[in-house]
Amino acid sequence: MKKSFASDNYSGVHPNIMKSLMEANGGHQSPYGGDEYTVKAKKKFNEIFGPVETLFVYNGTASNVFALDIMKEIGSAIICPETAHIFTDETGSTAKVTGMQMLTVPTTDGKLDIEKAKKYLLFKDTFHRPNPSIVSISQATENGTIYTLDEIKEISAFAKKHGMYLHMDGARISNAAVALGCSLEEMTRGCGVDILSFGGTKNGIMFGEALVIFNEELKNRVKEFEYLRKQNLQLHSKMRYIAVQYLTLLEDNLWYENAKIGNEMAKYLEGELLKLNISITNEVRGNTLFAILPEKIIEPLQEFCYFYVWDPNTSEVRFVMSFDILKEDIDLFIEKMKELMSK
């Protein structure tokens, strides 16, 4: 099988995105964001999210680190779930670049438990301890769960009450919006998010992420952050190649259509696995599915179609559906599973 169920990072680039890159490649354009595509893309972000400031960077880790760096104060620390991507999968980049410490909160579903997070409020206003001034959540979470709008609003209210900013890692925000049937603006500005790391590489673009600033105080400091972007090695000289991808992604709801396919394929895979009496360990709402497989079939099945083992102790695996996965791909995978399970 030529496709993988390991991650939506494995997929190629959507044909419309590739076409737009080729179109943007014609002629000369001003560098560092002075090109027509960056101007148009920023306008499109304002149409989708309301009045925002948008800064383009190279990748997801940079988007998260840059967002957190923007919100940093002297002695700042970040409250996040212990499963947060910024804590578990970004090689300590936030700590290295910003100097901030992560204050992690135990979780069973990837979501931030406010009651458990409250213990860190005791750290505030004492210079012997890191000062929690940022709360960071992922939508969807690393566990495949999705915050409801009310849950995000509750976390935002908690953050604001205690003088903290709210950052959202939106690597899969498009899948979450489709699952909840809401707009991107409702999920972010409408819920009190201050800064969003808006992901595109998991939803059909080639490279580049977008930092979307909602908070009025932070928006007024955007010129400072342009210096910070340069210092953090994230100023792309030929920015049109990032911007045109987002312009295409947001036009004609391509972001929605791509995410919808991923979500639907995850539900289809869930149904087929349940027919084989495979245990599903998460509520499948986005494009991510966790399951317990017979240990004997995992390795040969990975050779056929690669996926990640999430917990080797329980044989729990993770499947992620990309925008280009077809039912026929899943049918082939299921047939291979049946063959391996019958041996």
HELIX and SHEET records of a PDB file:
HELIX    1   1 PRO A   15  ALA A   24  1                                  10    
HELIX    2   2 GLU A   36  PHE A   49  1                                  14    
HELIX    3   3 GLY A   60  MET A   71  1                                  12    
HELIX    4   4 HIS A   85  THR A   88  1                                   4    
HELIX    5   5 SER A   93  THR A   98  1                                   6    
HELIX    6   6 ILE A  114  ALA A  117  1                                   4    
HELIX    7   7 LYS A  118  PHE A  123  5                                   6    
HELIX    8   8 LEU A  149  LYS A  161  1                                  13    
HELIX    9   9 ILE A  173  LEU A  180  1                                   8    
HELIX   10  10 LEU A  184  MET A  187  1                                   4    
HELIX   11  11 ARG A  189  CYS A  191  5                                   3    
HELIX   12  12 THR A  201  ASN A  203  5                                   3    
HELIX   13  13 GLU A  216  LYS A  219  1                                   4    
HELIX   14  14 VAL A  222  GLN A  231  1                                  10    
HELIX   15  15 ARG A  240  LEU A  250  1                                  11    
HELIX   16  16 GLU A  251  ASN A  253  5                                   3    
HELIX   17  17 LEU A  254  LYS A  275  1                                  22    
HELIX   18  18 GLU A  295  PHE A  304  1                                  10    
HELIX   19  19 LYS A  327  MET A  341  1                                  15    
SHEET    1   A 7 GLU A  53  VAL A  57  0                                        
SHEET    2   A 7 GLU A 209  ILE A 213 -1                                        
SHEET    3   A 7 ILE A 195  PHE A 198 -1                                        
SHEET    4   A 7 TYR A 165  GLY A 170  1                                        
SHEET    5   A 7 ASN A 131  SER A 138  1                                        
SHEET    6   A 7 SER A  76  PRO A  81  1                                        
SHEET    7   A 7 GLN A 101  VAL A 105  1                                        
SHEET    1   B 4 SER A 279  ILE A 280  0                                        
SHEET    2   B 4 THR A 288  ILE A 292 -1                                        
SHEET    3   B 4 GLU A 316  VAL A 320 -1                                        
SHEET    4   B 4 TYR A 308  ASP A 311 -1                                        
END                                                                             
